[in-house]
Amino acid sequence: MVTKRIAVGVGVLVTVTLAGAAWTASGAPAPLSDKTSASASGNKETKNYLYSSMGDFDAQVKPLIDRPDIAGVQLVVPWKMLERKKNQYDFSEIDRVLGELQPRHKKLFLQIQDRFFTAPTRLPDYLLSDPEYRGGAAVTKNENGLGAGEPGAVAAQWNPQVRGRFQQLLKALAQRFDGRLAGVNLPETATEVDTKKDRTGYSDDSYFKAELANMAYGKKVFTKTPFIQYVNFWPGEWNNSRNYMKRTFEFAKSHGIGLGGPDILPNRPAQMENSYPFFKKYRGQLPIVAMAVQEPDFQYKNPETKKPYTRQEFADFGTNTLGADAIFWATSAPWLHQPATR
């Protein structure tokens, strides 16, 4: 059984448990190569990667990784997997995966996960139990057009002690893997803390500032491997109403930080009123843009065609509008289960 992320149009998230799910809504495969299409600058081409969780590498990734149209894989790794106990880091699974990929000349991106959209919360036990961290995490709501989901949790990065521990993890990862990874990214900015249940001192502004602080720290310690922040929505903001989105892109540009997002959804109104216009505006001004086509994206219909998005529509919009250098495709993407194009 695999826990998969489900996204909704307004950026609030839930997850459901799936067993070998295969979405079929993305239409017939287009004859695309691993170099999906050239960017407007004419000197960059979008590469295709697989997207999965670290725990699914053997079952979901290995059967597909040798495709010639796949450049590598992005794996989501929960904080707890990397820090079993305080200051006791376990990077053995990363080493193992690199050992599988390097002989194949495939690259590895890591997403370091500090938020979870359903139980259990995969944060280190000490973070949740030691009074120093004031609970360590905030309860989040998972309400969307698909119905209310189970409560989730997000690490209380706005607590300096929690943020300090997370940054120590980033530092330890950089000391071990800087220059050996194709990229490291932090998860999406979208979250919805249940303020009625919160005991951590959350506020939208403190969350925003904490996320930018982690962006800056990640870039500081990863000097060879690109560091990336996923940004899609900011709590308490819509259509840059609090200038969070603009400040994020300006901050990333000025600090040499890459940006990306968990969903390519061409012309979806919610995305078009939040992060997408900024990706278009800042095309060519960021060191790297990495976008994903995750499991739920195959369920949506293009608002212009009224039909499910095709592979070509995902790829064209990701490359030509959002400026993606890399697209991470869920392993359930139908085209991945058909013969490679070269």
GURO-618462 format. One record per residue (C-alpha): residue number from 1; residue in one letter; x, y, z. Coordinates in nm, 3 decimals, always signed. Layout:
# residues N
<dolum: NUM, bator: A, X: X, Y: Y, Z: Z>
...
# end
This chain:
# residues 342
<dolum: 1, bator: M, X: +0.000, Y: +0.000, Z: +0.000>
<dolum: 2, bator: V, X: +0.130, Y: +0.340, Z: -0.095>
<dolum: 3, bator: T, X: +0.039, Y: +0.681, Z: +0.042>
<dolum: 4, bator: K, X: -0.015, Y: +0.923, Z: -0.243>
<dolum: 5, bator: R, X: -0.064, Y: +1.298, Z: -0.242>
<dolum: 6, bator: I, X: -0.391, Y: +1.443, Z: -0.367>
<dolum: 7, bator: A, X: -0.400, Y: +1.811, Z: -0.461>
<dolum: 8, bator: V, X: -0.697, Y: +2.038, Z: -0.501>
<dolum: 9, bator: G, X: -0.747, Y: +2.349, Z: -0.705>
<dolum: 10, bator: V, X: -0.705, Y: +2.596, Z: -0.423>
<dolum: 11, bator: G, X: -0.383, Y: +2.448, Z: -0.291>
<dolum: 12, bator: V, X: -0.509, Y: +2.262, Z: +0.017>
<dolum: 13, bator: L, X: -0.399, Y: +1.900, Z: +0.016>
<dolum: 14, bator: V, X: -0.511, Y: +1.561, Z: +0.129>
<dolum: 15, bator: T, X: -0.379, Y: +1.212, Z: +0.069>
<dolum: 16, bator: V, X: -0.543, Y: +0.880, Z: +0.004>
<dolum: 17, bator: T, X: -0.402, Y: +0.531, Z: +0.020>
<dolum: 18, bator: L, X: -0.379, Y: +0.356, Z: -0.312>
<dolum: 19, bator: A, X: -0.272, Y: +0.008, Z: -0.411>
<dolum: 20, bator: G, X: -0.119, Y: +0.005, Z: -0.756>
<dolum: 21, bator: A, X: -0.347, Y: +0.277, Z: -0.886>
<dolum: 22, bator: A, X: -0.313, Y: +0.361, Z: -1.254>
<dolum: 23, bator: W, X: -0.476, Y: +0.678, Z: -1.378>
<dolum: 24, bator: T, X: -0.585, Y: +0.661, Z: -1.739>
<dolum: 25, bator: A, X: -0.717, Y: +1.011, Z: -1.792>
<dolum: 26, bator: S, X: -0.414, Y: +1.173, Z: -1.952>
<dolum: 27, bator: G, X: -0.493, Y: +1.064, Z: -2.306>
<dolum: 28, bator: A, X: -0.280, Y: +0.897, Z: -2.569>
<dolum: 29, bator: P, X: +0.094, Y: +0.937, Z: -2.532>
<dolum: 30, bator: A, X: +0.254, Y: +1.203, Z: -2.746>
<dolum: 31, bator: P, X: +0.577, Y: +1.124, Z: -2.929>
<dolum: 32, bator: L, X: +0.800, Y: +1.316, Z: -2.691>
<dolum: 33, bator: S, X: +1.162, Y: +1.239, Z: -2.618>
<dolum: 34, bator: D, X: +1.342, Y: +1.285, Z: -2.288>
<dolum: 35, bator: K, X: +1.419, Y: +1.637, Z: -2.412>
<dolum: 36, bator: T, X: +1.056, Y: +1.744, Z: -2.396>
<dolum: 37, bator: S, X: +1.095, Y: +2.078, Z: -2.570>
<dolum: 38, bator: A, X: +1.335, Y: +2.366, Z: -2.596>
<dolum: 39, bator: S, X: +1.287, Y: +2.670, Z: -2.376>
<dolum: 40, bator: A, X: +1.231, Y: +3.015, Z: -2.517>
<dolum: 41, bator: S, X: +1.598, Y: +3.097, Z: -2.470>
<dolum: 42, bator: G, X: +1.685, Y: +2.816, Z: -2.709>
<dolum: 43, bator: N, X: +1.965, Y: +2.678, Z: -2.492>
<dolum: 44, bator: K, X: +1.780, Y: +2.468, Z: -2.236>
<dolum: 45, bator: E, X: +1.566, Y: +2.160, Z: -2.278>
<dolum: 46, bator: T, X: +1.327, Y: +2.010, Z: -2.029>
<dolum: 47, bator: K, X: +1.425, Y: +1.670, Z: -1.894>
<dolum: 48, bator: N, X: +1.181, Y: +1.407, Z: -1.772>
<dolum: 49, bator: Y, X: +1.222, Y: +1.241, Z: -1.433>
<dolum: 50, bator: L, X: +1.019, Y: +0.990, Z: -1.235>
<dolum: 51, bator: Y, X: +0.848, Y: +1.101, Z: -0.914>
<dolum: 52, bator: S, X: +0.786, Y: +0.870, Z: -0.618>
<dolum: 53, bator: S, X: +0.848, Y: +0.822, Z: -0.247>
<dolum: 54, bator: M, X: +1.172, Y: +0.674, Z: -0.118>
<dolum: 55, bator: G, X: +0.981, Y: +0.373, Z: +0.012>
<dolum: 56, bator: D, X: +0.847, Y: +0.298, Z: -0.336>
<dolum: 57, bator: F, X: +1.179, Y: +0.306, Z: -0.516>
<dolum: 58, bator: D, X: +1.213, Y: -0.069, Z: -0.562>
<dolum: 59, bator: A, X: +0.851, Y: -0.139, Z: -0.658>
<dolum: 60, bator: Q, X: +0.762, Y: +0.172, Z: -0.860>
<dolum: 61, bator: V, X: +1.083, Y: +0.328, Z: -0.986>
<dolum: 62, bator: K, X: +1.325, Y: +0.049, Z: -1.069>
<dolum: 63, bator: P, X: +1.097, Y: -0.109, Z: -1.333>
<dolum: 64, bator: L, X: +1.096, Y: +0.226, Z: -1.521>
<dolum: 65, bator: I, X: +1.433, Y: +0.383, Z: -1.450>
<dolum: 66, bator: D, X: +1.615, Y: +0.227, Z: -1.746>
<dolum: 67, bator: R, X: +1.390, Y: +0.398, Z: -1.999>
<dolum: 68, bator: P, X: +1.606, Y: +0.610, Z: -2.231>
<dolum: 69, bator: D, X: +1.356, Y: +0.896, Z: -2.211>
<dolum: 70, bator: I, X: +1.401, Y: +0.929, Z: -1.831>
<dolum: 71, bator: A, X: +1.693, Y: +1.129, Z: -1.690>
<dolum: 72, bator: G, X: +1.652, Y: +1.019, Z: -1.328>
<dolum: 73, bator: V, X: +1.416, Y: +1.031, Z: -1.033>
<dolum: 74, bator: Q, X: +1.284, Y: +1.266, Z: -0.765>
<dolum: 75, bator: L, X: +1.218, Y: +1.090, Z: -0.435>
<dolum: 76, bator: V, X: +1.024, Y: +1.227, Z: -0.139>
<dolum: 77, bator: V, X: +1.198, Y: +1.150, Z: +0.190>
<dolum: 78, bator: P, X: +1.029, Y: +1.217, Z: +0.528>
<dolum: 79, bator: W, X: +1.232, Y: +1.391, Z: +0.795>
<dolum: 80, bator: K, X: +1.197, Y: +1.096, Z: +1.035>
<dolum: 81, bator: M, X: +1.358, Y: +0.856, Z: +0.789>
<dolum: 82, bator: L, X: +1.670, Y: +1.072, Z: +0.786>
<dolum: 83, bator: E, X: +1.690, Y: +1.150, Z: +1.158>
<dolum: 84, bator: R, X: +1.582, Y: +0.850, Z: +1.361>
<dolum: 85, bator: K, X: +1.694, Y: +1.009, Z: +1.687>
<dolum: 86, bator: K, X: +1.822, Y: +1.355, Z: +1.770>
<dolum: 87, bator: N, X: +2.151, Y: +1.412, Z: +1.588>
<dolum: 88, bator: Q, X: +2.155, Y: +1.050, Z: +1.469>
<dolum: 89, bator: Y, X: +2.126, Y: +1.069, Z: +1.092>
<dolum: 90, bator: D, X: +2.061, Y: +0.775, Z: +0.867>
<dolum: 91, bator: F, X: +2.133, Y: +0.836, Z: +0.499>
<dolum: 92, bator: S, X: +2.169, Y: +0.470, Z: +0.407>
<dolum: 93, bator: E, X: +1.865, Y: +0.468, Z: +0.176>
<dolum: 94, bator: I, X: +1.999, Y: +0.765, Z: -0.018>
<dolum: 95, bator: D, X: +2.332, Y: +0.589, Z: -0.055>
<dolum: 96, bator: R, X: +2.156, Y: +0.274, Z: -0.172>
<dolum: 97, bator: V, X: +1.952, Y: +0.458, Z: -0.433>
<dolum: 98, bator: L, X: +2.259, Y: +0.643, Z: -0.560>
<dolum: 99, bator: G, X: +2.426, Y: +0.307, Z: -0.591>
<dolum: 100, bator: E, X: +2.142, Y: +0.194, Z: -0.817>
<dolum: 101, bator: L, X: +2.129, Y: +0.512, Z: -1.025>
<dolum: 102, bator: Q, X: +2.492, Y: +0.605, Z: -1.082>
<dolum: 103, bator: P, X: +2.588, Y: +0.295, Z: -1.287>
<dolum: 104, bator: R, X: +2.283, Y: +0.372, Z: -1.502>
<dolum: 105, bator: H, X: +2.391, Y: +0.736, Z: -1.545>
<dolum: 106, bator: K, X: +2.065, Y: +0.854, Z: -1.391>
<dolum: 107, bator: K, X: +2.030, Y: +1.155, Z: -1.160>
<dolum: 108, bator: L, X: +1.866, Y: +1.192, Z: -0.819>
<dolum: 109, bator: F, X: +1.658, Y: +1.478, Z: -0.679>
<dolum: 110, bator: L, X: +1.543, Y: +1.466, Z: -0.316>
<dolum: 111, bator: Q, X: +1.238, Y: +1.634, Z: -0.163>
<dolum: 112, bator: I, X: +1.282, Y: +1.667, Z: +0.214>
<dolum: 113, bator: Q, X: +0.934, Y: +1.633, Z: +0.360>
<dolum: 114, bator: D, X: +0.837, Y: +1.820, Z: +0.675>
<dolum: 115, bator: R, X: +0.457, Y: +1.806, Z: +0.629>
<dolum: 116, bator: F, X: +0.217, Y: +1.518, Z: +0.604>
<dolum: 117, bator: F, X: -0.140, Y: +1.523, Z: +0.484>
<dolum: 118, bator: T, X: -0.254, Y: +1.219, Z: +0.676>
<dolum: 119, bator: A, X: -0.139, Y: +1.016, Z: +0.978>
<dolum: 120, bator: P, X: +0.116, Y: +0.911, Z: +1.080>
<dolum: 121, bator: T, X: +0.321, Y: +1.227, Z: +1.110>
<dolum: 122, bator: R, X: +0.667, Y: +1.119, Z: +0.998>
<dolum: 123, bator: L, X: +0.865, Y: +1.372, Z: +1.201>
<dolum: 124, bator: P, X: +1.133, Y: +1.270, Z: +1.455>
<dolum: 125, bator: D, X: +0.984, Y: +1.155, Z: +1.785>
<dolum: 126, bator: Y, X: +1.193, Y: +1.396, Z: +1.992>
<dolum: 127, bator: L, X: +1.051, Y: +1.689, Z: +1.798>
<dolum: 128, bator: L, X: +0.698, Y: +1.591, Z: +1.899>
<dolum: 129, bator: S, X: +0.771, Y: +1.498, Z: +2.261>
<dolum: 130, bator: D, X: +1.040, Y: +1.734, Z: +2.391>
<dolum: 131, bator: P, X: +0.881, Y: +2.043, Z: +2.555>
<dolum: 132, bator: E, X: +1.155, Y: +2.258, Z: +2.399>
<dolum: 133, bator: Y, X: +0.975, Y: +2.229, Z: +2.065>
<dolum: 134, bator: R, X: +0.626, Y: +2.314, Z: +2.193>
<dolum: 135, bator: G, X: +0.469, Y: +2.018, Z: +2.018>
<dolum: 136, bator: G, X: +0.696, Y: +2.040, Z: +1.715>
<dolum: 137, bator: A, X: +0.412, Y: +2.040, Z: +1.463>
<dolum: 138, bator: A, X: +0.077, Y: +2.206, Z: +1.396>
<dolum: 139, bator: V, X: -0.243, Y: +2.027, Z: +1.300>
<dolum: 140, bator: T, X: -0.355, Y: +2.104, Z: +0.946>
<dolum: 141, bator: K, X: -0.693, Y: +2.090, Z: +0.776>
<dolum: 142, bator: N, X: -0.744, Y: +1.891, Z: +0.459>
<dolum: 143, bator: E, X: -1.067, Y: +2.028, Z: +0.318>
<dolum: 144, bator: N, X: -1.124, Y: +2.055, Z: -0.053>
<dolum: 145, bator: G, X: -1.364, Y: +1.989, Z: -0.335>
<dolum: 146, bator: L, X: -1.314, Y: +1.616, Z: -0.291>
<dolum: 147, bator: G, X: -1.445, Y: +1.634, Z: +0.065>
<dolum: 148, bator: A, X: -1.284, Y: +1.670, Z: +0.405>
<dolum: 149, bator: G, X: -0.980, Y: +1.454, Z: +0.463>
<dolum: 150, bator: E, X: -0.811, Y: +1.340, Z: +0.780>
<dolum: 151, bator: P, X: -0.616, Y: +1.603, Z: +0.972>
<dolum: 152, bator: G, X: -0.253, Y: +1.635, Z: +0.873>
<dolum: 153, bator: A, X: +0.048, Y: +1.804, Z: +1.029>
<dolum: 154, bator: V, X: +0.324, Y: +2.046, Z: +0.935>
<dolum: 155, bator: A, X: +0.651, Y: +2.096, Z: +1.122>
<dolum: 156, bator: A, X: +0.638, Y: +2.421, Z: +1.321>
<dolum: 157, bator: Q, X: +0.915, Y: +2.588, Z: +1.124>
<dolum: 158, bator: W, X: +0.810, Y: +2.925, Z: +1.269>
<dolum: 159, bator: N, X: +0.944, Y: +2.800, Z: +1.604>
<dolum: 160, bator: P, X: +1.318, Y: +2.886, Z: +1.592>
<dolum: 161, bator: Q, X: +1.409, Y: +2.566, Z: +1.779>
<dolum: 162, bator: V, X: +1.222, Y: +2.349, Z: +1.528>
<dolum: 163, bator: R, X: +1.365, Y: +2.541, Z: +1.236>
<dolum: 164, bator: G, X: +1.713, Y: +2.505, Z: +1.382>
<dolum: 165, bator: R, X: +1.676, Y: +2.127, Z: +1.390>
<dolum: 166, bator: F, X: +1.553, Y: +2.120, Z: +1.030>
<dolum: 167, bator: Q, X: +1.846, Y: +2.333, Z: +0.920>
<dolum: 168, bator: Q, X: +2.084, Y: +2.097, Z: +1.098>
<dolum: 169, bator: L, X: +1.937, Y: +1.819, Z: +0.886>
<dolum: 170, bator: L, X: +1.995, Y: +2.021, Z: +0.569>
<dolum: 171, bator: K, X: +2.353, Y: +2.087, Z: +0.678>
<dolum: 172, bator: A, X: +2.419, Y: +1.718, Z: +0.744>
<dolum: 173, bator: L, X: +2.272, Y: +1.626, Z: +0.405>
<dolum: 174, bator: A, X: +2.487, Y: +1.886, Z: +0.232>
<dolum: 175, bator: Q, X: +2.802, Y: +1.765, Z: +0.403>
<dolum: 176, bator: R, X: +2.733, Y: +1.417, Z: +0.270>
<dolum: 177, bator: F, X: +2.571, Y: +1.474, Z: -0.069>
<dolum: 178, bator: D, X: +2.644, Y: +1.824, Z: -0.200>
<dolum: 179, bator: G, X: +2.754, Y: +1.782, Z: -0.560>
<dolum: 180, bator: R, X: +2.630, Y: +1.423, Z: -0.574>
<dolum: 181, bator: L, X: +2.262, Y: +1.509, Z: -0.616>
<dolum: 182, bator: A, X: +2.092, Y: +1.675, Z: -0.912>
<dolum: 183, bator: G, X: +1.882, Y: +1.886, Z: -0.676>
<dolum: 184, bator: V, X: +1.725, Y: +1.915, Z: -0.331>
<dolum: 185, bator: N, X: +1.384, Y: +2.072, Z: -0.285>
<dolum: 186, bator: L, X: +1.159, Y: +2.174, Z: +0.000>
<dolum: 187, bator: P, X: +0.787, Y: +2.088, Z: -0.032>
<dolum: 188, bator: E, X: +0.508, Y: +2.314, Z: -0.145>
<dolum: 189, bator: T, X: +0.418, Y: +2.626, Z: +0.048>
<dolum: 190, bator: A, X: +0.045, Y: +2.548, Z: +0.052>
<dolum: 191, bator: T, X: -0.082, Y: +2.444, Z: +0.395>
<dolum: 192, bator: E, X: -0.375, Y: +2.526, Z: +0.622>
<dolum: 193, bator: V, X: -0.300, Y: +2.518, Z: +0.992>
<dolum: 194, bator: D, X: -0.605, Y: +2.455, Z: +1.210>
<dolum: 195, bator: T, X: -0.567, Y: +2.768, Z: +1.423>
<dolum: 196, bator: K, X: -0.837, Y: +2.653, Z: +1.668>
<dolum: 197, bator: K, X: -0.622, Y: +2.355, Z: +1.760>
<dolum: 198, bator: D, X: -0.283, Y: +2.521, Z: +1.726>
<dolum: 199, bator: R, X: -0.055, Y: +2.544, Z: +2.029>
<dolum: 200, bator: T, X: +0.263, Y: +2.637, Z: +1.843>
<dolum: 201, bator: G, X: +0.216, Y: +3.012, Z: +1.793>
<dolum: 202, bator: Y, X: +0.145, Y: +2.989, Z: +1.421>
<dolum: 203, bator: S, X: +0.070, Y: +3.293, Z: +1.209>
<dolum: 204, bator: D, X: +0.070, Y: +3.332, Z: +0.830>
<dolum: 205, bator: D, X: +0.348, Y: +3.587, Z: +0.846>
<dolum: 206, bator: S, X: +0.571, Y: +3.381, Z: +1.077>
<dolum: 207, bator: Y, X: +0.524, Y: +3.081, Z: +0.849>
<dolum: 208, bator: F, X: +0.619, Y: +3.286, Z: +0.542>
<dolum: 209, bator: K, X: +0.932, Y: +3.422, Z: +0.708>
<dolum: 210, bator: A, X: +1.035, Y: +3.077, Z: +0.828>
<dolum: 211, bator: E, X: +1.003, Y: +2.929, Z: +0.480>
<dolum: 212, bator: L, X: +1.224, Y: +3.203, Z: +0.335>
<dolum: 213, bator: A, X: +1.477, Y: +3.145, Z: +0.613>
<dolum: 214, bator: N, X: +1.495, Y: +2.776, Z: +0.521>
<dolum: 215, bator: M, X: +1.533, Y: +2.866, Z: +0.155>
<dolum: 216, bator: A, X: +1.831, Y: +3.088, Z: +0.235>
<dolum: 217, bator: Y, X: +1.988, Y: +2.829, Z: +0.463>
<dolum: 218, bator: G, X: +1.949, Y: +2.550, Z: +0.209>
<dolum: 219, bator: K, X: +2.119, Y: +2.758, Z: -0.055>
<dolum: 220, bator: K, X: +2.398, Y: +2.843, Z: +0.190>
<dolum: 221, bator: V, X: +2.488, Y: +2.481, Z: +0.265>
<dolum: 222, bator: F, X: +2.425, Y: +2.335, Z: -0.081>
<dolum: 223, bator: T, X: +2.690, Y: +2.513, Z: -0.284>
<dolum: 224, bator: K, X: +2.718, Y: +2.261, Z: -0.569>
<dolum: 225, bator: T, X: +2.375, Y: +2.094, Z: -0.579>
<dolum: 226, bator: P, X: +2.084, Y: +2.318, Z: -0.688>
<dolum: 227, bator: F, X: +1.849, Y: +2.405, Z: -0.401>
<dolum: 228, bator: I, X: +1.480, Y: +2.448, Z: -0.483>
<dolum: 229, bator: Q, X: +1.166, Y: +2.565, Z: -0.305>
<dolum: 230, bator: Y, X: +0.825, Y: +2.448, Z: -0.424>
<dolum: 231, bator: V, X: +0.582, Y: +2.740, Z: -0.420>
<dolum: 232, bator: N, X: +0.217, Y: +2.721, Z: -0.523>
<dolum: 233, bator: F, X: -0.001, Y: +2.906, Z: -0.269>
<dolum: 234, bator: W, X: +0.068, Y: +3.098, Z: +0.051>
<dolum: 235, bator: P, X: -0.168, Y: +3.071, Z: +0.351>
<dolum: 236, bator: G, X: -0.365, Y: +3.390, Z: +0.404>
<dolum: 237, bator: E, X: -0.297, Y: +3.516, Z: +0.053>
<dolum: 238, bator: W, X: -0.470, Y: +3.509, Z: -0.283>
<dolum: 239, bator: N, X: -0.346, Y: +3.669, Z: -0.603>
<dolum: 240, bator: N, X: -0.042, Y: +3.816, Z: -0.425>
<dolum: 241, bator: S, X: -0.273, Y: +4.008, Z: -0.190>
<dolum: 242, bator: R, X: -0.003, Y: +4.021, Z: +0.082>
<dolum: 243, bator: N, X: +0.291, Y: +4.038, Z: -0.155>
<dolum: 244, bator: Y, X: +0.412, Y: +3.696, Z: -0.039>
<dolum: 245, bator: M, X: +0.434, Y: +3.549, Z: -0.389>
<dolum: 246, bator: K, X: +0.623, Y: +3.840, Z: -0.540>
<dolum: 247, bator: R, X: +0.862, Y: +3.849, Z: -0.246>
<dolum: 248, bator: T, X: +0.927, Y: +3.476, Z: -0.282>
<dolum: 249, bator: F, X: +1.028, Y: +3.508, Z: -0.645>
<dolum: 250, bator: E, X: +1.238, Y: +3.816, Z: -0.581>
<dolum: 251, bator: F, X: +1.407, Y: +3.642, Z: -0.288>
<dolum: 252, bator: A, X: +1.479, Y: +3.331, Z: -0.496>
<dolum: 253, bator: K, X: +1.617, Y: +3.537, Z: -0.782>
<dolum: 254, bator: S, X: +1.845, Y: +3.746, Z: -0.561>
<dolum: 255, bator: H, X: +1.976, Y: +3.442, Z: -0.367>
<dolum: 256, bator: G, X: +2.017, Y: +3.204, Z: -0.662>
<dolum: 257, bator: I, X: +1.752, Y: +2.962, Z: -0.539>
<dolum: 258, bator: G, X: +1.548, Y: +2.748, Z: -0.775>
<dolum: 259, bator: L, X: +1.169, Y: +2.732, Z: -0.760>
<dolum: 260, bator: G, X: +0.911, Y: +2.480, Z: -0.867>
<dolum: 261, bator: G, X: +0.578, Y: +2.327, Z: -0.780>
<dolum: 262, bator: P, X: +0.397, Y: +1.998, Z: -0.722>
<dolum: 263, bator: D, X: +0.143, Y: +2.035, Z: -1.004>
<dolum: 264, bator: I, X: +0.138, Y: +2.133, Z: -1.369>
<dolum: 265, bator: L, X: -0.226, Y: +2.221, Z: -1.433>
<dolum: 266, bator: P, X: -0.247, Y: +2.429, Z: -1.752>
<dolum: 267, bator: N, X: -0.476, Y: +2.731, Z: -1.725>
<dolum: 268, bator: R, X: -0.636, Y: +2.622, Z: -1.396>
<dolum: 269, bator: P, X: -0.789, Y: +2.941, Z: -1.249>
<dolum: 270, bator: A, X: -0.654, Y: +2.898, Z: -0.895>
<dolum: 271, bator: Q, X: -0.298, Y: +2.842, Z: -1.009>
<dolum: 272, bator: M, X: -0.326, Y: +3.119, Z: -1.268>
<dolum: 273, bator: E, X: -0.414, Y: +3.362, Z: -0.988>
<dolum: 274, bator: N, X: -0.124, Y: +3.262, Z: -0.766>
<dolum: 275, bator: S, X: +0.216, Y: +3.117, Z: -0.861>
<dolum: 276, bator: Y, X: +0.186, Y: +3.060, Z: -1.237>
<dolum: 277, bator: P, X: +0.202, Y: +3.426, Z: -1.349>
<dolum: 278, bator: F, X: +0.521, Y: +3.466, Z: -1.150>
<dolum: 279, bator: F, X: +0.683, Y: +3.161, Z: -1.306>
<dolum: 280, bator: K, X: +0.603, Y: +3.313, Z: -1.645>
<dolum: 281, bator: K, X: +0.733, Y: +3.657, Z: -1.544>
<dolum: 282, bator: Y, X: +1.057, Y: +3.521, Z: -1.398>
<dolum: 283, bator: R, X: +1.137, Y: +3.282, Z: -1.681>
<dolum: 284, bator: G, X: +1.509, Y: +3.273, Z: -1.739>
<dolum: 285, bator: Q, X: +1.583, Y: +3.460, Z: -1.416>
<dolum: 286, bator: L, X: +1.603, Y: +3.159, Z: -1.182>
<dolum: 287, bator: P, X: +1.885, Y: +2.904, Z: -1.173>
<dolum: 288, bator: I, X: +1.644, Y: +2.611, Z: -1.211>
<dolum: 289, bator: V, X: +1.270, Y: +2.553, Z: -1.234>
<dolum: 290, bator: A, X: +1.143, Y: +2.205, Z: -1.147>
<dolum: 291, bator: M, X: +0.774, Y: +2.117, Z: -1.184>
<dolum: 292, bator: A, X: +0.585, Y: +1.795, Z: -1.115>
<dolum: 293, bator: V, X: +0.293, Y: +1.610, Z: -1.266>
<dolum: 294, bator: Q, X: +0.171, Y: +1.416, Z: -0.963>
<dolum: 295, bator: E, X: -0.108, Y: +1.158, Z: -0.927>
<dolum: 296, bator: P, X: -0.405, Y: +1.395, Z: -0.888>
<dolum: 297, bator: D, X: -0.313, Y: +1.600, Z: -1.193>
<dolum: 298, bator: F, X: -0.436, Y: +1.323, Z: -1.421>
<dolum: 299, bator: Q, X: -0.786, Y: +1.364, Z: -1.275>
<dolum: 300, bator: Y, X: -0.827, Y: +1.727, Z: -1.383>
<dolum: 301, bator: K, X: -0.969, Y: +1.853, Z: -1.712>
<dolum: 302, bator: N, X: -0.827, Y: +2.134, Z: -1.915>
<dolum: 303, bator: P, X: -1.068, Y: +2.428, Z: -1.865>
<dolum: 304, bator: E, X: -1.019, Y: +2.524, Z: -2.229>
<dolum: 305, bator: T, X: -1.075, Y: +2.184, Z: -2.393>
<dolum: 306, bator: K, X: -1.302, Y: +2.034, Z: -2.122>
<dolum: 307, bator: K, X: -1.103, Y: +1.714, Z: -2.164>
<dolum: 308, bator: P, X: -0.841, Y: +1.549, Z: -1.944>
<dolum: 309, bator: Y, X: -0.497, Y: +1.695, Z: -1.988>
<dolum: 310, bator: T, X: -0.274, Y: +1.512, Z: -2.233>
<dolum: 311, bator: R, X: +0.093, Y: +1.446, Z: -2.189>
<dolum: 312, bator: Q, X: +0.165, Y: +1.705, Z: -2.458>
<dolum: 313, bator: E, X: -0.040, Y: +1.971, Z: -2.275>
<dolum: 314, bator: F, X: +0.141, Y: +1.905, Z: -1.948>
<dolum: 315, bator: A, X: +0.479, Y: +1.920, Z: -2.117>
<dolum: 316, bator: D, X: +0.411, Y: +2.226, Z: -2.334>
<dolum: 317, bator: F, X: +0.268, Y: +2.432, Z: -2.050>
<dolum: 318, bator: G, X: +0.538, Y: +2.325, Z: -1.808>
<dolum: 319, bator: T, X: +0.814, Y: +2.414, Z: -2.052>
<dolum: 320, bator: N, X: +0.681, Y: +2.709, Z: -2.248>
<dolum: 321, bator: T, X: +0.478, Y: +2.891, Z: -1.982>
<dolum: 322, bator: L, X: +0.635, Y: +2.789, Z: -1.650>
<dolum: 323, bator: G, X: +0.990, Y: +2.756, Z: -1.783>
<dolum: 324, bator: A, X: +1.053, Y: +2.411, Z: -1.636>
<dolum: 325, bator: D, X: +1.400, Y: +2.267, Z: -1.674>
<dolum: 326, bator: A, X: +1.283, Y: +1.940, Z: -1.519>
<dolum: 327, bator: I, X: +0.943, Y: +1.770, Z: -1.502>
<dolum: 328, bator: F, X: +0.887, Y: +1.501, Z: -1.239>
<dolum: 329, bator: W, X: +0.621, Y: +1.254, Z: -1.356>
<dolum: 330, bator: A, X: +0.429, Y: +1.028, Z: -1.119>
<dolum: 331, bator: T, X: +0.515, Y: +0.668, Z: -1.196>
<dolum: 332, bator: S, X: +0.144, Y: +0.608, Z: -1.267>
<dolum: 333, bator: A, X: +0.159, Y: +0.833, Z: -1.577>
<dolum: 334, bator: P, X: +0.017, Y: +0.618, Z: -1.859>
<dolum: 335, bator: W, X: +0.289, Y: +0.708, Z: -2.109>
<dolum: 336, bator: L, X: +0.549, Y: +0.558, Z: -1.877>
<dolum: 337, bator: H, X: +0.386, Y: +0.219, Z: -1.918>
<dolum: 338, bator: Q, X: +0.416, Y: +0.223, Z: -2.294>
<dolum: 339, bator: P, X: +0.735, Y: +0.172, Z: -2.499>
<dolum: 340, bator: A, X: +0.986, Y: +0.453, Z: -2.487>
<dolum: 341, bator: T, X: +1.002, Y: +0.681, Z: -2.787>
<dolum: 342, bator: R, X: +1.372, Y: +0.623, Z: -2.842>
# end
